[in-house]
Amino acid sequence: MTSAPIRDPNAIDGKFPPPESRADIVVIGAGPAGVAAALEAARGGAKVLLVDENPVSAGLMGTDAPLFYGQRMTGAVQAKERMLEQIFAATPALEEAFELGVELALGTYAWGAFVNGYGLQSLPEPVVGLADEERSWMVGFQSLIVAAGARDLALSFPGWDQPGVMGAAGLHALLTRYDAFAGRRLVILGSDALALNTALMAMERGLEVAALVEVRAAPQGPADLVEQVRAAGVEILTGQVIQRAEGGLDGVERVRVIPVHGAPGEAKVIDCDTVCIAVGLVPAIELLDVLGAQLEVRADLGGHVPKTPDGVRTSKPEVFVAGDAAGLGLDIAAAEASGRAAALAALASLGRAPAPVLAERPVPAGVDAHAYQMDWMRALLAAGDPSVIVCQCEEVTREALTAVRQPAYLGPPSDRLAQRDVTTLAADGPINQDQIKRLTRACMGVCQARRCREQVALTLAIATETPVASIPLAGYRAPVRPLPLKVLAAWDEAASMSEHWDVWFGIPTQWTPYADIGTERESLHAEALGGNMHL
């Protein structure tokens, strides 16, 4: 005979309300991979919820996370109805999904996802946290497919914190998804396939591309794309790096470009209203990380990616991944195939389809994202100013980062701390971004490091001569989108969750002044509380 488990009435387990709704399969992201996954899952008879944060609110666009919009959107983004129309026009497959019975949740943010595990034994079932502009809620699932795509890689230089400096994914969204780009003349940083395709896309929509800037000695993209860009009259400035962006009330007005150290050439000033950083993208793995899925560093796939044997299955049996979130390098057709494969694997996990035979994902030949990013960061560090802000949220400069200087509001550091820097810190043990974050506040802002995580790691790697792949990912937690507290607080908690809310594990001394603990006055405090330990 076994006895019933002893439950602590102050604990949270058993008190979470059931989710507001449930789906067999929840798909996060309505890009090519996510839509293909939703269609395949619906055809397999599953109840499917397809979630996409687009149209993103103008307020969230202003935070430049996860896409770096650079304040170059028109006022059209303020009209949500118009934005919804644009989303459907840009993604015709959404209509097919709707006809197949897929529930669409557009303009809805997936701010967290959770399955029972270490530290999460209190959940009633696997849930994903969703929110719109008004409230947040939970949805239960049996299988989750994360097709969150990729976010912009941001790199800092003098003037990068003014309107008009943006990322390639942000530009692509404003031009194709929203038709709401406010710029006219661009300078694009980078010359690989991402930069070249960005230039061609911009010119197709009537924009002027003044130049592409490349730190390496030759263009990095496919020869046919290079020829198309040059045939359009666009100069590709190789062996060059941006020194600074200058501007006025409306942001960027011109950039100054100089030769990389040792390269021939003269400084150039180029008039433009937008600088597009197209050096690379980063797989959007935040939800997967919050879920506890195992990650690994794969420079050939863009950086940190989920550990998966076949490109779709993660270390969590309920969680699958598709598209760029699994690693960069897929074209649209391959992304759609990835989505279908993830859906078949999810259906098989529910017993609704035979287990698919999944081959190991092909890896693009010769791609090393870290090497390319390191070349760019070295050139920027050599050309730039130590006072450049590397973390916009917390206004941490490059100099403060490498000097491991405490925030200014704490006053000047002690003589002992003033003698420390990132190299002496590295001598004590491996460099860790979370340690640097606690000491300098770099990566501790509202964007949760989505604008600075990679460039901080690159800067630390260069300063300490450490492989960037060996530097752990900077920590963060849900919510993975910077949502207003009023939205997160709008979640309807069960009445039982409000009981004992002011008790930390039933410890009576939590309400006792520290100086009174262990003295005769401690019992007086317990008596004043009436023995129940609650205010």
GUMAR-529619 format. One record per residue (C-alpha): chain; x negated, y, z; residue in three letters; residue number from 1. Coordinates in steps of 0.2 Angstrom, whole numbers, plus 2048, in hexadecimal, padded with zeros to 3 digits. Last residue first. Layout:
REM residues N
[pt A,[X,Y,Z],ALA,NUM],
...
This chain:
REM residues 535
[pt A,[7FE,8C5,81C],LEU,535],
[pt A,[7FC,8B3,81C],HIS,534],
[pt A,[7F1,8A8,828],MET,533],
[pt A,[800,8A0,830],ASN,532],
[pt A,[7FB,8A1,842],GLY,531],
[pt A,[804,8B1,846],GLY,530],
[pt A,[7F8,8BC,83C],LEU,529],
[pt A,[7F4,8C6,84C],ALA,528],
[pt A,[7EF,8B6,855],GLU,527],
[pt A,[7E2,8B1,847],ALA,526],
[pt A,[7DB,8C3,849],HIS,525],
[pt A,[7DA,8C1,85C],LEU,524],
[pt A,[7D1,8B1,85A],SER,523],
[pt A,[7C3,8B9,850],GLU,522],
[pt A,[7C1,8C6,85E],ARG,521],
[pt A,[7B8,8BA,869],GLU,520],
[pt A,[7A9,8B9,85C],THR,519],
[pt A,[7A5,8AD,84F],GLY,518],
[pt A,[7AC,8B8,841],ILE,517],
[pt A,[7AF,8C9,848],ASP,516],
[pt A,[7A1,8D2,83D],ALA,515],
[pt A,[7A9,8CA,82D],TYR,514],
[pt A,[7B9,8D2,830],PRO,513],
[pt A,[7C7,8C4,831],THR,512],
[pt A,[7D3,8C2,823],TRP,511],
[pt A,[7CA,8B5,81A],GLN,510],
[pt A,[7C7,8AD,82B],THR,509],
[pt A,[7D7,8A3,82A],PRO,508],
[pt A,[7D1,898,81B],ILE,507],
[pt A,[7E1,890,814],GLY,506],
[pt A,[7D8,88D,803],PHE,505],
[pt A,[7D8,89F,7FF],TRP,504],
[pt A,[7E9,8A6,805],VAL,503],
[pt A,[7F1,8B5,7FE],ASP,502],
[pt A,[7FB,8AC,7F1],TRP,501],
[pt A,[803,8A1,7FF],HIS,500],
[pt A,[813,8A0,7F5],GLU,499],
[pt A,[812,8A9,7E4],SER,498],
[pt A,[80F,899,7DB],MET,497],
[pt A,[81F,891,7E2],SER,496],
[pt A,[829,89E,7DA],ALA,495],
[pt A,[824,898,7C9],ALA,494],
[pt A,[819,8A4,7BF],GLU,493],
[pt A,[821,8AE,7B0],ASP,492],
[pt A,[812,8B4,7A6],TRP,491],
[pt A,[813,8C7,7A5],ALA,490],
[pt A,[803,8CA,7AE],ALA,489],
[pt A,[7F9,8C5,79E],LEU,488],
[pt A,[802,8D3,794],VAL,487],
[pt A,[801,8E0,7A2],LYS,486],
[pt A,[7EF,8DC,7A4],LEU,485],
[pt A,[7EC,8E2,792],PRO,484],
[pt A,[7E4,8D5,786],LEU,483],
[pt A,[7D1,8D4,782],PRO,482],
[pt A,[7D2,8C3,779],ARG,481],
[pt A,[7C9,8B4,780],VAL,480],
[pt A,[7D3,8B5,78F],PRO,479],
[pt A,[7CC,8AA,795],ALA,478],
[pt A,[7B9,8A8,799],ARG,477],
[pt A,[7A8,8AE,794],TYR,476],
[pt A,[796,8A8,796],GLY,475],
[pt A,[788,8AD,78B],ALA,474],
[pt A,[783,89E,780],LEU,473],
[pt A,[772,897,786],PRO,472],
[pt A,[762,89C,77F],ILE,471],
[pt A,[759,88D,777],SER,470],
[pt A,[760,891,765],ALA,469],
[pt A,[758,8A2,765],VAL,468],
[pt A,[747,89A,766],PRO,467],
[pt A,[73D,8A3,773],THR,466],
[pt A,[72F,8B0,76F],GLU,465],
[pt A,[735,8BA,77F],THR,464],
[pt A,[739,8CA,777],ALA,463],
[pt A,[73F,8C2,767],ILE,462],
[pt A,[74A,8B5,76F],ALA,461],
[pt A,[751,8C3,77B],LEU,460],
[pt A,[755,8CE,76C],THR,459],
[pt A,[75D,8BF,762],LEU,458],
[pt A,[768,8BB,772],ALA,457],
[pt A,[76E,8CD,774],VAL,456],
[pt A,[772,8CD,761],GLN,455],
[pt A,[77C,8BD,762],GLU,454],
[pt A,[786,8C2,771],ARG,453],
[pt A,[789,8D5,76D],CYS,452],
[pt A,[799,8D7,764],ARG,451],
[pt A,[7A2,8C8,76A],ARG,450],
[pt A,[79A,8CB,77B],ALA,449],
[pt A,[7AA,8C9,786],GLN,448],
[pt A,[7B2,8D7,77B],CYS,447],
[pt A,[7B7,8E0,78B],VAL,446],
[pt A,[7A6,8E1,792],GLY,445],
[pt A,[799,8D6,79A],MET,444],
[pt A,[78E,8D2,78C],CYS,443],
[pt A,[780,8DD,793],ALA,442],
[pt A,[784,8E0,7A5],ARG,441],
[pt A,[771,8E2,7A9],THR,440],
[pt A,[76D,8D6,7B7],LEU,439],
[pt A,[77D,8CB,7B6],ARG,438],
[pt A,[77C,8CB,7A3],LYS,437],
[pt A,[76A,8C6,7A3],ILE,436],
[pt A,[76E,8B7,7AE],GLN,435],
[pt A,[77C,8B3,7A3],ASP,434],
[pt A,[771,8B4,793],GLN,433],
[pt A,[765,8A7,79A],ASN,432],
[pt A,[752,8A8,796],ILE,431],
[pt A,[749,898,79C],PRO,430],
[pt A,[73F,89A,7AC],GLY,429],
[pt A,[735,8A5,7B7],ASP,428],
[pt A,[72A,8AB,7A9],ALA,427],
[pt A,[739,8B0,79F],ALA,426],
[pt A,[73D,8BD,7AD],LEU,425],
[pt A,[72B,8C4,7AB],THR,424],
[pt A,[72F,8C5,798],THR,423],
[pt A,[740,8CD,79A],VAL,422],
[pt A,[73A,8DB,7A6],ASP,421],
[pt A,[735,8DC,7B8],ARG,420],
[pt A,[72A,8EA,7BF],GLN,419],
[pt A,[739,8F5,7C2],ALA,418],
[pt A,[741,8E8,7CD],LEU,417],
[pt A,[733,8E9,7D9],ARG,416],
[pt A,[732,8FC,7D9],ASP,415],
[pt A,[745,8FC,7DD],SER,414],
[pt A,[751,900,7CE],PRO,413],
[pt A,[758,911,7CC],PRO,412],
[pt A,[76A,913,7CF],GLY,411],
[pt A,[778,906,7CF],LEU,410],
[pt A,[782,911,7C3],TYR,409],
[pt A,[774,90F,7B6],ALA,408],
[pt A,[777,8FD,7B4],PRO,407],
[pt A,[768,8F2,7B9],GLN,406],
[pt A,[759,8F1,7AD],ARG,405],
[pt A,[753,8E0,7A6],VAL,404],
[pt A,[745,8EA,79D],ALA,403],
[pt A,[74A,8E1,78D],THR,402],
[pt A,[75D,8E5,78F],LEU,401],
[pt A,[75A,8F7,796],ALA,400],
[pt A,[74F,8FB,787],GLU,399],
[pt A,[75B,8F3,77B],ARG,398],
[pt A,[769,8FE,782],THR,397],
[pt A,[777,8F9,78D],VAL,396],
[pt A,[787,903,78A],GLU,395],
[pt A,[792,8F7,793],GLU,394],
[pt A,[79F,8F5,785],CYS,393],
[pt A,[793,8FA,778],GLN,392],
[pt A,[786,8EC,77C],CYS,391],
[pt A,[776,8EF,771],VAL,390],
[pt A,[775,902,773],ILE,389],
[pt A,[766,909,76A],VAL,388],
[pt A,[75B,912,776],SER,387],
[pt A,[74C,907,771],PRO,386],
[pt A,[74D,90F,760],ASP,385],
[pt A,[74D,906,750],GLY,384],
[pt A,[742,900,741],ALA,383],
[pt A,[738,8F3,74A],ALA,382],
[pt A,[747,8EC,754],LEU,381],
[pt A,[751,8ED,744],LEU,380],
[pt A,[744,8E3,73A],ALA,379],
[pt A,[743,8D6,748],ARG,378],
[pt A,[756,8D5,749],MET,377],
[pt A,[757,8D2,736],TRP,376],
[pt A,[74A,8C4,736],ASP,375],
[pt A,[752,8BC,745],MET,374],
[pt A,[763,8BC,73D],GLN,373],
[pt A,[75C,8B3,72D],TYR,372],
[pt A,[752,8A6,738],ALA,371],
[pt A,[762,8A3,743],HIS,370],
[pt A,[76D,8A0,734],ALA,369],
[pt A,[763,893,72D],ASP,368],
[pt A,[76A,88C,71D],VAL,367],
[pt A,[75F,881,711],GLY,366],
[pt A,[76D,875,70C],ALA,365],
[pt A,[77F,878,712],PRO,364],
[pt A,[783,86A,71E],VAL,363],
[pt A,[790,85D,718],PRO,362],
[pt A,[79C,858,726],ARG,361],
[pt A,[79B,846,72B],GLU,360],
[pt A,[7A8,83B,723],ALA,359],
[pt A,[7B9,838,72A],LEU,358],
[pt A,[7C3,828,728],VAL,357],
[pt A,[7D4,82D,72E],PRO,356],
[pt A,[7DC,824,73D],ALA,355],
[pt A,[7ED,81E,737],PRO,354],
[pt A,[7FB,82B,739],ALA,353],
[pt A,[808,82F,746],ARG,352],
[pt A,[7FF,827,755],GLY,351],
[pt A,[7FD,838,75E],LEU,350],
[pt A,[7EA,837,75C],SER,349],
[pt A,[7ED,832,749],ALA,348],
[pt A,[7F7,842,747],LEU,347],
[pt A,[7E8,84C,74E],ALA,346],
[pt A,[7DC,843,742],ALA,345],
[pt A,[7E7,846,734],LEU,344],
[pt A,[7E9,859,739],ALA,343],
[pt A,[7D6,85B,73A],ALA,342],
[pt A,[7D3,853,729],ALA,341],
[pt A,[7E0,85F,721],ARG,340],
[pt A,[7D8,86E,729],GLY,339],
[pt A,[7C7,868,723],SER,338],
[pt A,[7CD,866,712],ALA,337],
[pt A,[7D4,878,712],GLU,336],
[pt A,[7C3,87E,718],ALA,335],
[pt A,[7BB,874,70A],ALA,334],
[pt A,[7C6,87D,6FD],ALA,333],
[pt A,[7C4,88E,704],ILE,332],
[pt A,[7B1,88C,704],ASP,331],
[pt A,[7A8,885,713],LEU,330],
[pt A,[797,88A,71A],GLY,329],
[pt A,[79A,88F,72C],LEU,328],
[pt A,[79D,883,73A],GLY,327],
[pt A,[7AC,87B,743],ALA,326],
[pt A,[7B4,88C,746],ALA,325],
[pt A,[7B1,88F,734],ASP,324],
[pt A,[7BF,882,72F],GLY,323],
[pt A,[7C6,875,73A],ALA,322],
[pt A,[7C6,86F,74D],VAL,321],
[pt A,[7CE,862,757],PHE,320],
[pt A,[7D3,861,769],VAL,319],
[pt A,[7DD,854,772],GLU,318],
[pt A,[7CF,848,773],PRO,317],
[pt A,[7C3,855,77A],LYS,316],
[pt A,[7B1,852,774],SER,315],
[pt A,[7B7,859,763],THR,314],
[pt A,[7BD,851,754],ARG,313],
[pt A,[7BE,85B,743],VAL,312],
[pt A,[7AC,85D,73C],GLY,311],
[pt A,[7A9,84A,73C],ASP,310],
[pt A,[79E,846,74B],PRO,309],
[pt A,[7A2,856,754],THR,308],
[pt A,[799,861,760],LYS,307],
[pt A,[7A2,872,75F],PRO,306],
[pt A,[798,880,757],VAL,305],
[pt A,[78B,88D,75E],HIS,304],
[pt A,[781,894,750],GLY,303],
[pt A,[786,896,73D],GLY,302],
[pt A,[787,885,737],LEU,301],
[pt A,[775,882,732],ASP,300],
[pt A,[76F,88B,742],ALA,299],
[pt A,[778,87D,74B],ARG,298],
[pt A,[779,87F,75E],VAL,297],
[pt A,[784,873,767],GLU,296],
[pt A,[795,874,770],LEU,295],
[pt A,[79F,868,77B],GLN,294],
[pt A,[7B1,86C,77C],ALA,293],
[pt A,[7B5,873,78D],GLY,292],
[pt A,[7C6,87C,788],LEU,291],
[pt A,[7BE,88D,78B],VAL,290],
[pt A,[7B0,888,77F],ASP,289],
[pt A,[7BC,882,772],LEU,288],
[pt A,[7C6,893,774],LEU,287],
[pt A,[7B6,89D,772],GLU,286],
[pt A,[7AF,893,762],ILE,285],
[pt A,[7B2,8A1,755],ALA,284],
[pt A,[7A3,89C,749],PRO,283],
[pt A,[798,8AB,747],VAL,282],
[pt A,[796,8B5,737],LEU,281],
[pt A,[787,8BB,72E],GLY,280],
[pt A,[77C,8C9,728],VAL,279],
[pt A,[78B,8D2,721],ALA,278],
[pt A,[78B,8E2,72B],ILE,277],
[pt A,[795,8EE,721],CYS,276],
[pt A,[790,901,723],VAL,275],
[pt A,[79E,90C,71E],THR,274],
[pt A,[7A0,91F,719],ASP,273],
[pt A,[791,91F,70D],CYS,272],
[pt A,[783,92B,707],ASP,271],
[pt A,[772,922,706],ILE,270],
[pt A,[762,929,70D],VAL,269],
[pt A,[752,91F,707],LYS,268],
[pt A,[742,91C,70F],ALA,267],
[pt A,[734,917,703],GLU,266],
[pt A,[72D,907,6FC],GLY,265],
[pt A,[721,8F9,700],PRO,264],
[pt A,[724,8EC,70E],ALA,263],
[pt A,[718,8EB,71C],GLY,262],
[pt A,[725,8F0,72A],HIS,261],
[pt A,[736,8EF,722],VAL,260],
[pt A,[738,8FD,716],PRO,259],
[pt A,[744,90B,71C],ILE,258],
[pt A,[757,90E,71A],VAL,257],
[pt A,[760,91E,720],ARG,256],
[pt A,[773,91D,720],VAL,255],
[pt A,[780,92A,71C],ARG,254],
[pt A,[791,931,721],GLU,253],
[pt A,[796,925,72F],VAL,252],
[pt A,[7A3,92A,73B],GLY,251],
[pt A,[7B2,936,738],ASP,250],
[pt A,[7AB,944,743],LEU,249],
[pt A,[79A,943,73C],GLY,248],
[pt A,[78E,935,737],GLY,247],
[pt A,[77C,92E,736],GLU,246],
[pt A,[778,91C,735],ALA,245],
[pt A,[767,917,73A],ARG,244],
[pt A,[757,90D,735],GLN,243],
[pt A,[75F,901,729],ILE,242],
[pt A,[753,8F4,723],VAL,241],
[pt A,[74A,8F1,712],GLN,240],
[pt A,[73F,8E3,70B],GLY,239],
[pt A,[74D,8E2,6FD],THR,238],
[pt A,[758,8F0,6F8],LEU,237],
[pt A,[766,8E8,6ED],ILE,236],
[pt A,[76C,8F6,6E1],GLU,235],
[pt A,[77E,8F5,6DB],VAL,234],
[pt A,[781,8F8,6C9],GLY,233],
[pt A,[78F,8EB,6C6],ALA,232],
[pt A,[782,8E0,6BD],ALA,231],
[pt A,[778,8E0,6CD],ARG,230],
[pt A,[786,8D9,6D7],VAL,229],
[pt A,[78A,8CC,6CA],GLN,228],
[pt A,[778,8C7,6C9],GLU,227],
[pt A,[776,8C4,6DB],VAL,226],
[pt A,[786,8BA,6DB],LEU,225],
[pt A,[77F,8AF,6CE],ASP,224],
[pt A,[76E,8AD,6D7],ALA,223],
[pt A,[776,8A7,6E7],PRO,222],
[pt A,[773,8B1,6F6],GLY,221],
[pt A,[763,8B6,6FF],GLN,220],
[pt A,[75D,8C5,6F5],PRO,219],
[pt A,[74A,8C7,6F5],ALA,218],
[pt A,[73C,8CE,701],ALA,217],
[pt A,[746,8CC,711],ARG,216],
[pt A,[74E,8DB,71A],VAL,215],
[pt A,[75C,8DD,70E],GLU,214],
[pt A,[767,8EC,70B],VAL,213],
[pt A,[775,8EC,6FE],LEU,212],
[pt A,[779,8FC,6F6],ALA,211],
[pt A,[786,90A,6F2],ALA,210],
[pt A,[795,8FE,6F1],VAL,209],
[pt A,[7A4,908,6EA],GLU,208],
[pt A,[7B5,902,6EE],LEU,207],
[pt A,[7C2,8FF,6E0],GLY,206],
[pt A,[7C9,8EE,6E7],ARG,205],
[pt A,[7BE,8E3,6DC],GLU,204],
[pt A,[7AF,8EE,6E2],MET,203],
[pt A,[7B2,8E9,6F4],ALA,202],
[pt A,[7B4,8D6,6F0],MET,201],
[pt A,[7A4,8D6,6E6],LEU,200],
[pt A,[79B,8DE,6F5],ALA,199],
[pt A,[7A2,8D2,701],THR,198],
[pt A,[79D,8C4,6F6],ASN,197],
[pt A,[78B,8CA,6F6],LEU,196],
[pt A,[78B,8CC,708],ALA,195],
[pt A,[792,8BB,70D],LEU,194],
[pt A,[788,8B2,6FF],ALA,193],
[pt A,[777,8BA,706],ASP,192],
[pt A,[772,8CC,703],SER,191],
[pt A,[773,8D4,714],GLY,190],
[pt A,[779,8E5,71A],LEU,189],
[pt A,[786,8ED,70F],ILE,188],
[pt A,[787,900,70C],VAL,187],
[pt A,[798,905,707],LEU,186],
[pt A,[7A2,913,6FF],ARG,185],
[pt A,[7B5,915,700],ARG,184],
[pt A,[7BB,912,712],GLY,183],
[pt A,[7CC,911,71A],ALA,182],
[pt A,[7D0,8FF,718],PHE,181],
[pt A,[7E2,8FA,71A],ALA,180],
[pt A,[7E7,8ED,70E],ASP,179],
[pt A,[7EB,8E1,71C],TYR,178],
[pt A,[7E5,8D0,718],ARG,177],
[pt A,[7DA,8D4,709],THR,176],
[pt A,[7D1,8E4,70C],LEU,175],
[pt A,[7D3,8E6,71F],LEU,174],
[pt A,[7CF,8D4,722],ALA,173],
[pt A,[7C0,8D3,717],HIS,172],
[pt A,[7B9,8E3,71F],LEU,171],
[pt A,[7BB,8DB,730],GLY,170],
[pt A,[7B3,8CB,72A],ALA,169],
[pt A,[7A4,8D5,723],ALA,168],
[pt A,[7A1,8DF,733],GLY,167],
[pt A,[7A3,8F1,736],MET,166],
[pt A,[79A,902,738],VAL,165],
[pt A,[7A5,910,733],GLY,164],
[pt A,[7AA,917,743],PRO,163],
[pt A,[79B,919,74F],GLN,162],
[pt A,[792,90C,75A],ASP,161],
[pt A,[786,907,74C],TRP,160],
[pt A,[77E,918,74C],GLY,159],
[pt A,[76C,913,750],PRO,158],
[pt A,[76B,900,74D],PHE,157],
[pt A,[775,8F1,754],SER,156],
[pt A,[779,8E1,74C],LEU,155],
[pt A,[78B,8D9,74C],ALA,154],
[pt A,[78F,8C8,746],LEU,153],
[pt A,[7A2,8C8,741],ASP,152],
[pt A,[7AD,8BA,746],ARG,151],
[pt A,[7B1,8A9,73F],ALA,150],
[pt A,[7C0,89E,73D],GLY,149],
[pt A,[7CC,89A,74B],ALA,148],
[pt A,[7D1,889,744],ALA,147],
[pt A,[7D4,881,755],VAL,146],
[pt A,[7DF,871,753],ILE,145],
[pt A,[7E8,86D,763],LEU,144],
[pt A,[7F0,85C,767],SER,143],
[pt A,[7FE,857,773],GLN,142],
[pt A,[803,869,776],PHE,141],
[pt A,[80B,874,783],GLY,140],
[pt A,[80E,886,780],VAL,139],
[pt A,[80B,894,78E],MET,138],
[pt A,[810,8A6,78E],TRP,137],
[pt A,[80A,8B8,78D],SER,136],
[pt A,[814,8C8,78B],ARG,135],
[pt A,[817,8D8,782],GLU,134],
[pt A,[809,8DA,774],GLU,133],
[pt A,[809,8C8,771],ASP,132],
[pt A,[801,8BA,77B],ALA,131],
[pt A,[7FE,8A7,77B],LEU,130],
[pt A,[7F5,89B,787],GLY,129],
[pt A,[7F3,88A,781],VAL,128],
[pt A,[7F8,87B,78C],VAL,127],
[pt A,[7F3,869,78F],PRO,126],
[pt A,[7FF,862,79C],GLU,125],
[pt A,[806,866,7AE],PRO,124],
[pt A,[7F5,86F,7B2],LEU,123],
[pt A,[7EF,86D,7C4],SER,122],
[pt A,[7DF,863,7C0],GLN,121],
[pt A,[7D6,871,7B7],LEU,120],
[pt A,[7C6,873,7C1],GLY,119],
[pt A,[7BE,864,7B8],TYR,118],
[pt A,[7CB,85E,7AB],GLY,117],
[pt A,[7DD,860,7A6],ASN,116],
[pt A,[7DE,869,796],VAL,115],
[pt A,[7DE,87C,793],PHE,114],
[pt A,[7DF,889,785],ALA,113],
[pt A,[7DD,89C,786],GLY,112],
[pt A,[7E1,8AC,77E],TRP,111],
[pt A,[7EA,8A6,76F],ALA,110],
[pt A,[7F0,8B6,768],TYR,109],
[pt A,[801,8B8,75F],THR,108],
[pt A,[803,8C4,751],GLY,107],
[pt A,[80A,8B5,747],LEU,106],
[pt A,[812,8A7,750],ALA,105],
[pt A,[819,89B,743],LEU,104],
[pt A,[823,88B,746],GLU,103],
[pt A,[81F,87F,739],VAL,102],
[pt A,[82F,878,732],GLY,101],
[pt A,[82A,873,720],LEU,100],
[pt A,[832,883,719],GLU,99],
[pt A,[827,88E,725],PHE,98],
[pt A,[817,885,720],ALA,97],
[pt A,[81C,889,70E],GLU,96],
[pt A,[81E,89B,712],GLU,95],
[pt A,[80E,89B,71B],LEU,94],
[pt A,[805,895,70B],ALA,93],
[pt A,[807,8A6,703],PRO,92],
[pt A,[7FA,8AD,70E],THR,91],
[pt A,[7F5,8BF,708],ALA,90],
[pt A,[808,8C4,705],ALA,89],
[pt A,[80D,8BC,715],PHE,88],
[pt A,[800,8C6,71F],ILE,87],
[pt A,[804,8D6,716],GLN,86],
[pt A,[816,8D4,71A],GLU,85],
[pt A,[811,8D2,72D],LEU,84],
[pt A,[806,8E2,72B],MET,83],
[pt A,[815,8EC,725],ARG,82],
[pt A,[820,8E6,734],GLU,81],
[pt A,[811,8EA,740],LYS,80],
[pt A,[80F,8FC,73A],ALA,79],
[pt A,[800,903,743],GLN,78],
[pt A,[7F4,8FA,737],VAL,77],
[pt A,[7FA,906,729],ALA,76],
[pt A,[7F1,914,732],GLY,75],
[pt A,[7E1,90F,729],THR,74],
[pt A,[7D4,903,72F],MET,73],
[pt A,[7C1,909,730],ARG,72],
[pt A,[7C0,909,743],GLN,71],
[pt A,[7B1,8FD,742],GLY,70],
[pt A,[7BC,8EE,73E],TYR,69],
[pt A,[7B0,8E2,746],PHE,68],
[pt A,[7BA,8D2,748],LEU,67],
[pt A,[7BC,8C9,758],PRO,66],
[pt A,[7BC,8D5,760],ALA,65],
[pt A,[7BA,8E7,759],ASP,64],
[pt A,[7C3,8EE,768],THR,63],
[pt A,[7CC,8FA,75C],GLY,62],
[pt A,[7D4,8EC,753],MET,61],
[pt A,[7DC,8E7,764],LEU,60],
[pt A,[7E5,8F7,765],GLY,59],
[pt A,[7EA,8F7,752],ALA,58],
[pt A,[7F3,8E6,756],SER,57],
[pt A,[7EC,8D7,74D],VAL,56],
[pt A,[7F8,8D1,73F],PRO,55],
[pt A,[7F2,8C4,741],ASN,54],
[pt A,[7EF,8BB,751],GLU,53],
[pt A,[7F4,8AB,749],ASP,52],
[pt A,[7FD,89C,751],VAL,51],
[pt A,[804,88D,747],LEU,50],
[pt A,[810,882,752],LEU,49],
[pt A,[813,871,74B],VAL,48],
[pt A,[820,863,74F],LYS,47],
[pt A,[818,854,747],ALA,46],
[pt A,[81F,84B,738],GLY,45],
[pt A,[810,847,72E],GLY,44],
[pt A,[815,855,722],ARG,43],
[pt A,[814,861,730],ALA,42],
[pt A,[803,85C,735],ALA,41],
[pt A,[7FD,85E,723],GLU,40],
[pt A,[805,86F,722],LEU,39],
[pt A,[7FE,875,732],ALA,38],
[pt A,[7EC,86F,72E],ALA,37],
[pt A,[7ED,878,71D],ALA,36],
[pt A,[7F2,888,726],VAL,35],
[pt A,[7E4,886,732],GLY,34],
[pt A,[7D6,883,726],ALA,33],
[pt A,[7DB,891,719],PRO,32],
[pt A,[7DE,89D,727],GLY,31],
[pt A,[7ED,89C,733],ALA,30],
[pt A,[7E3,89A,743],GLY,29],
[pt A,[7E7,890,753],ILE,28],
[pt A,[7F1,880,74E],VAL,27],
[pt A,[7FC,878,75C],VAL,26],
[pt A,[801,866,759],ILE,25],
[pt A,[80F,85D,761],ASP,24],
[pt A,[817,86D,767],ALA,23],
[pt A,[81E,873,778],ARG,22],
[pt A,[827,882,77F],SER,21],
[pt A,[827,88D,78E],GLU,20],
[pt A,[81A,882,796],PRO,19],
[pt A,[81F,87A,7A6],PRO,18],
[pt A,[81D,884,7B6],PRO,17],
[pt A,[80C,882,7C0],PHE,16],
[pt A,[810,87D,7D2],LYS,15],
[pt A,[80A,86B,7D2],GLY,14],
[pt A,[7F8,870,7D6],ASP,13],
[pt A,[7F6,882,7DC],ILE,12],
[pt A,[7EF,87F,7EE],ALA,11],
[pt A,[7F6,887,7FD],ASN,10],
[pt A,[802,878,801],PRO,9],
[pt A,[7F3,86C,801],ASP,8],
[pt A,[7F9,85C,7FB],ARG,7],
[pt A,[7F4,84B,804],ILE,6],
[pt A,[7F6,83D,7F7],PRO,5],
[pt A,[803,830,7FB],ALA,4],
[pt A,[7FD,821,804],SER,3],
[pt A,[7F9,811,7FB],THR,2],
[pt A,[800,800,800],MET,1],
